[in-house]
């Protein structure tokens, strides 16, 4: 802990801590993002802006994927050090025998929602009976809708599931569907408001689904003791704290670096997401992971209820 305190002081003073003797090159670390750069990644970039990675002796490179399904598989194949993923995705990959493991958390609450608009007349989950629900990813999203409907006394067969291929907002606005699963509370819900619609939002954790971590950090199992991981997570923790204390300053920097994202929608997402970031990225909520794994097993998404140690660990913070 003394080392961490020294790093924080050095950052606040605006100086980089020096190793004894000759200066050494920073250790390179490649982080594969889950999607294109967006406000969900804020602490990762803030840690870079304030020099937290350099203070930990790291040279971090972020790579956005051409195919969002690939980063975890690249990690399994040794093509990268850390990847962003999702708790449900991790469960599926672990069940397939891929050597990936959760080593940290970036967003420790669900962002996903089941969303309709006021024009549909839907006010409660029971009102979805006989309606069409759009989805993007078969399997998990069907199971999530099924669990939410069951919680309201309905069955999945009481609705028609329509694949809208990630065009969630468009499908709702064009009345192709009556609701969509996968609308993020910090993005698509705001986009609907921006376009003049009144969203009717149903939160999974309030409607029969167990809590889950939205955005997690994974590594290859064989690298779980790599000391760079602990140093990276420590830097992200410092970045998160700085973001909480200086949200406008960090938005201004992010918007300057990513001018294509400098608009009202992303700005709103930036500030709305700040309370959702994990204050301690190291912390593993064992109960949460076990209950969500049980949900995946009972929903027949995985063929066995894996022991927690098979797919998640808590890195020791020094």
C-alpha positions as CSV (number, residue, x, y, z in Angstrom):
1,X,0.0,0.0,0.0
2,X,2.9,2.4,0.6
3,X,4.0,2.0,-3.0
4,X,0.5,2.9,-4.1
5,X,0.4,5.9,-1.8
6,X,3.7,7.1,-3.3
7,X,2.3,6.8,-6.8
8,X,-0.8,8.8,-6.0
9,X,1.3,11.6,-4.4
10,X,3.6,11.6,-7.4
11,X,0.6,12.0,-9.8
12,X,-0.9,14.8,-7.8
13,X,2.4,16.6,-7.7
14,X,2.7,16.1,-11.5
15,X,6.0,14.2,-11.4
16,X,6.8,10.6,-12.5
17,X,8.3,8.4,-9.9
18,X,11.8,7.2,-10.8
19,X,13.2,3.7,-10.4
20,X,16.5,3.5,-8.6
21,X,19.5,3.6,-10.9
22,X,19.1,4.0,-14.6
23,X,15.7,4.8,-16.0
24,X,14.0,1.7,-17.5
25,X,11.6,1.4,-20.3
26,X,7.9,0.9,-19.4
27,X,6.4,-2.6,-19.8
28,X,4.1,-2.8,-22.8
29,X,0.5,-3.9,-22.3
30,X,-2.1,-4.4,-25.0
31,X,-5.8,-4.0,-24.0
32,X,-8.4,-5.1,-26.5
33,X,-11.6,-3.1,-26.2
34,X,-15.1,-4.7,-26.5
35,X,-16.3,-2.1,-29.0
36,X,-15.3,1.2,-30.6
37,X,-14.1,3.8,-28.1
38,X,-17.0,5.3,-26.1
39,X,-17.8,6.8,-22.6
40,X,-18.1,3.3,-21.1
41,X,-14.3,3.2,-21.3
42,X,-13.7,6.5,-19.5
43,X,-11.6,5.3,-16.5
44,X,-9.2,3.5,-18.9
45,X,-8.5,6.7,-20.8
46,X,-8.5,9.0,-17.7
47,X,-5.8,6.7,-16.2
48,X,-3.8,7.4,-19.4
49,X,-4.4,11.2,-19.3
50,X,-3.2,11.6,-15.7
51,X,-0.1,9.4,-16.1
52,X,-1.3,6.6,-13.9
53,X,-0.1,3.9,-16.2
54,X,3.3,5.5,-16.6
55,X,3.5,5.8,-12.8
56,X,3.0,2.0,-12.7
57,X,5.8,1.5,-15.3
58,X,3.3,0.6,-18.1
59,X,3.0,1.6,-21.7
60,X,-0.7,0.7,-22.5
61,X,-2.1,0.4,-26.0
62,X,-5.8,0.2,-26.6
63,X,-7.2,-1.6,-29.7
64,X,-10.8,-1.4,-30.8
65,X,-12.0,-4.5,-32.5
66,X,-13.3,-4.9,-36.1
67,X,-15.4,-7.7,-34.8
68,X,-16.7,-7.3,-31.2
69,X,-16.9,-11.1,-30.7
70,X,-13.1,-11.6,-31.3
71,X,-11.2,-9.9,-28.4
72,X,-11.9,-12.7,-25.8
73,X,-10.9,-15.4,-28.4
74,X,-7.8,-13.4,-29.2
75,X,-6.9,-13.4,-25.5
76,X,-7.5,-17.1,-25.4
77,X,-5.1,-17.5,-28.3
78,X,-2.4,-15.3,-26.7
79,X,-3.0,-12.4,-29.0
80,X,-3.2,-9.6,-26.4
81,X,-2.8,-9.2,-22.7
82,X,-6.2,-8.0,-21.4
83,X,-9.6,-7.7,-23.1
84,X,-12.9,-6.1,-22.1
85,X,-15.8,-8.5,-22.1
86,X,-19.2,-9.1,-20.4
87,X,-20.1,-11.4,-17.6
88,X,-22.6,-13.4,-19.7
89,X,-20.0,-13.7,-22.5
90,X,-17.4,-14.9,-20.0
91,X,-19.7,-17.6,-18.8
92,X,-20.3,-18.8,-22.4
93,X,-16.6,-18.8,-23.2
94,X,-15.7,-20.6,-20.0
95,X,-18.3,-23.3,-20.8
96,X,-16.7,-23.8,-24.2
97,X,-13.4,-24.5,-22.5
98,X,-11.6,-21.3,-23.5
99,X,-8.7,-20.4,-21.1
100,X,-10.0,-17.0,-20.1
101,X,-10.6,-15.6,-16.6
102,X,-12.1,-12.5,-15.1
103,X,-9.4,-10.4,-13.5
104,X,-11.2,-7.1,-12.9
105,X,-14.4,-5.1,-13.3
106,X,-14.9,-1.8,-15.1
107,X,-18.7,-1.4,-14.8
108,X,-20.2,-3.3,-11.9
109,X,-23.9,-3.0,-12.6
110,X,-26.1,-3.8,-15.6
111,X,-26.5,-1.2,-18.4
112,X,-28.9,-3.4,-20.4
113,X,-32.7,-2.7,-20.3
114,X,-35.9,-3.9,-22.0
115,X,-37.3,-0.6,-23.4
116,X,-40.5,0.4,-25.1
117,X,-41.9,3.8,-25.9
118,X,-45.1,5.4,-24.6
119,X,-46.6,5.3,-28.1
120,X,-47.0,1.5,-27.7
121,X,-49.2,1.8,-24.6
122,X,-46.9,-0.5,-22.7
123,X,-46.7,0.4,-19.0
124,X,-46.0,-2.9,-17.3
125,X,-44.2,-6.1,-18.2
126,X,-47.6,-7.8,-18.5
127,X,-48.4,-5.4,-21.4
128,X,-45.9,-7.2,-23.6
129,X,-48.2,-10.1,-24.1
130,X,-48.8,-10.5,-27.8
131,X,-46.2,-7.8,-28.7
132,X,-43.0,-7.9,-30.7
133,X,-39.6,-7.6,-28.9
134,X,-36.5,-6.8,-30.9
135,X,-33.1,-8.4,-30.0
136,X,-29.6,-8.4,-31.4
137,X,-27.9,-11.4,-29.8
138,X,-29.8,-14.7,-29.8
139,X,-29.4,-17.0,-26.8
140,X,-28.6,-14.7,-23.9
141,X,-31.1,-12.0,-24.8
142,X,-33.9,-14.5,-25.4
143,X,-33.2,-16.0,-21.9
144,X,-33.2,-12.6,-20.3
145,X,-36.5,-11.7,-21.9
146,X,-37.9,-15.1,-20.9
147,X,-36.9,-14.6,-17.3
148,X,-38.4,-11.1,-17.1
149,X,-41.6,-12.3,-18.7
150,X,-41.8,-15.2,-16.3
151,X,-41.4,-12.8,-13.4
152,X,-44.5,-11.0,-14.7
153,X,-46.5,-14.3,-15.0
154,X,-45.9,-14.6,-18.8
155,X,-43.9,-17.0,-21.0
156,X,-41.5,-16.3,-23.9
157,X,-44.1,-17.8,-26.2
158,X,-46.4,-14.9,-25.3
159,X,-44.2,-12.6,-27.4
160,X,-42.7,-12.6,-30.8
161,X,-38.9,-12.2,-30.8
162,X,-37.6,-10.2,-33.8
163,X,-33.9,-10.0,-34.8
164,X,-33.2,-6.3,-35.5
165,X,-29.5,-6.7,-35.8
166,X,-28.4,-3.9,-33.4
167,X,-30.8,-1.3,-35.0
168,X,-32.6,-1.0,-31.7
169,X,-33.6,2.6,-31.8
170,X,-34.6,2.5,-35.5
171,X,-36.7,-0.6,-34.9
172,X,-38.6,1.1,-32.1
173,X,-39.1,4.4,-33.9
174,X,-40.3,2.7,-37.1
175,X,-42.7,0.5,-35.0
176,X,-41.1,-2.6,-36.4
177,X,-41.2,-3.9,-32.8
178,X,-42.9,-2.8,-29.6
179,X,-39.9,-3.1,-27.3
180,X,-36.2,-4.0,-27.5
181,X,-33.8,-5.9,-25.2
182,X,-30.3,-4.5,-25.2
183,X,-31.0,-0.8,-25.0
184,X,-28.4,0.7,-22.7
185,X,-29.7,2.9,-20.0
186,X,-26.8,5.4,-20.6
187,X,-27.1,5.5,-24.4
188,X,-30.1,4.2,-26.4
189,X,-32.6,5.3,-23.8
190,X,-31.1,8.8,-24.1
191,X,-31.1,8.6,-27.9
192,X,-34.8,7.9,-27.9
193,X,-35.4,11.0,-25.7
194,X,-33.2,13.0,-28.0
195,X,-35.4,12.0,-30.9
196,X,-38.6,13.1,-29.2
197,X,-39.8,9.7,-27.8
198,X,-40.7,8.9,-24.2
199,X,-38.9,5.7,-23.2
200,X,-40.7,3.1,-21.0
201,X,-37.8,1.3,-19.3
202,X,-37.8,-2.0,-17.6
203,X,-34.6,-2.8,-15.6
204,X,-33.6,-6.5,-15.7
205,X,-32.4,-6.5,-12.0
206,X,-35.9,-5.3,-10.9
207,X,-37.7,-7.9,-13.0
208,X,-36.4,-11.3,-12.1
209,X,-32.8,-11.3,-13.4
210,X,-29.8,-11.6,-11.0
211,X,-27.4,-8.7,-10.9
212,X,-24.4,-8.9,-13.1
213,X,-21.3,-6.9,-14.0
214,X,-21.7,-5.2,-17.3
215,X,-18.1,-4.6,-18.4
216,X,-15.3,-6.8,-17.1
217,X,-11.6,-7.3,-17.8
218,X,-10.3,-10.8,-18.7
219,X,-7.0,-12.4,-19.3
220,X,-5.6,-15.7,-20.4
221,X,-5.5,-18.1,-17.4
222,X,-1.8,-18.8,-17.9
223,X,-1.1,-15.1,-17.4
224,X,-3.2,-14.5,-14.2
225,X,0.0,-14.0,-12.1
226,X,1.5,-11.5,-14.5
227,X,2.5,-8.6,-12.3
228,X,1.5,-6.1,-15.1
229,X,-2.2,-7.0,-14.4
230,X,-2.1,-5.8,-10.8
231,X,-0.3,-2.6,-11.8
232,X,-2.8,-2.0,-14.6
233,X,-5.8,-2.4,-12.3
234,X,-4.2,-0.1,-9.7
235,X,-3.9,2.6,-12.4
236,X,-7.5,2.1,-13.5
237,X,-8.6,2.5,-9.9
238,X,-6.7,5.8,-9.7
239,X,-8.2,6.9,-13.0
240,X,-11.7,6.1,-11.8
241,X,-11.2,8.2,-8.6
242,X,-9.8,11.1,-10.7
243,X,-12.8,10.9,-13.1
244,X,-15.2,11.0,-10.2
245,X,-13.5,14.1,-8.8
246,X,-13.0,15.9,-12.2
247,X,-15.7,14.8,-14.6
248,X,-15.9,18.0,-16.7
249,X,-12.1,18.3,-17.0
250,X,-11.8,14.7,-18.2
251,X,-14.8,15.0,-20.6
252,X,-13.1,18.0,-22.2
253,X,-9.9,16.0,-22.7
254,X,-11.8,12.9,-24.0
255,X,-13.9,15.1,-26.4
256,X,-10.7,16.8,-27.7
257,X,-9.0,13.4,-28.4
258,X,-12.2,11.9,-30.0
259,X,-13.9,14.8,-31.8
260,X,-16.2,12.3,-33.6
261,X,-17.8,11.6,-30.1
262,X,-18.1,15.2,-29.1
263,X,-21.8,15.5,-29.1
264,X,-24.7,15.8,-26.6
265,X,-25.5,12.1,-26.7
266,X,-22.0,11.0,-25.7
267,X,-21.5,13.8,-23.3
268,X,-24.7,12.8,-21.5
269,X,-23.5,9.2,-21.4
270,X,-20.1,10.3,-20.0
271,X,-21.6,11.9,-17.0
272,X,-24.4,9.4,-16.5
273,X,-22.0,6.4,-16.5
274,X,-19.6,7.8,-13.9
275,X,-21.6,6.4,-10.8
276,X,-21.7,3.0,-12.6
277,X,-17.9,2.5,-12.7
278,X,-16.4,0.0,-10.2
279,X,-14.7,2.0,-7.4
280,X,-12.5,-1.0,-6.8
281,X,-11.8,-2.9,-10.1
282,X,-10.1,-5.7,-8.2
283,X,-13.2,-6.7,-6.2
284,X,-14.9,-9.9,-7.2
285,X,-18.5,-10.3,-6.0
286,X,-18.5,-14.1,-5.6
287,X,-22.2,-14.3,-4.8
288,X,-23.1,-12.3,-7.9
289,X,-21.0,-14.5,-10.2
290,X,-22.4,-17.7,-8.7
291,X,-26.0,-16.6,-9.0
292,X,-25.6,-15.4,-12.5
293,X,-23.8,-18.7,-13.5
294,X,-26.8,-20.6,-12.1
295,X,-29.1,-18.4,-14.2
296,X,-27.1,-19.3,-17.3
297,X,-27.2,-23.0,-16.4
298,X,-31.0,-23.1,-15.7
299,X,-31.6,-21.2,-18.9
300,X,-29.7,-23.9,-20.8
301,X,-27.2,-21.4,-22.1
302,X,-24.3,-23.5,-20.6
303,X,-24.3,-27.2,-20.1
304,X,-22.8,-27.2,-16.6
305,X,-22.7,-24.9,-13.5
306,X,-19.0,-24.2,-13.4
307,X,-17.1,-23.6,-10.1
308,X,-16.2,-19.9,-9.7
309,X,-12.5,-20.5,-9.7
310,X,-12.8,-21.9,-13.3
311,X,-13.6,-18.4,-14.8
312,X,-13.1,-15.6,-12.2
313,X,-10.4,-14.6,-9.7
314,X,-9.6,-11.6,-7.5
315,X,-6.1,-10.3,-8.1
316,X,-4.3,-9.3,-4.9
317,X,-3.7,-5.6,-4.7
318,X,-0.2,-4.7,-3.4
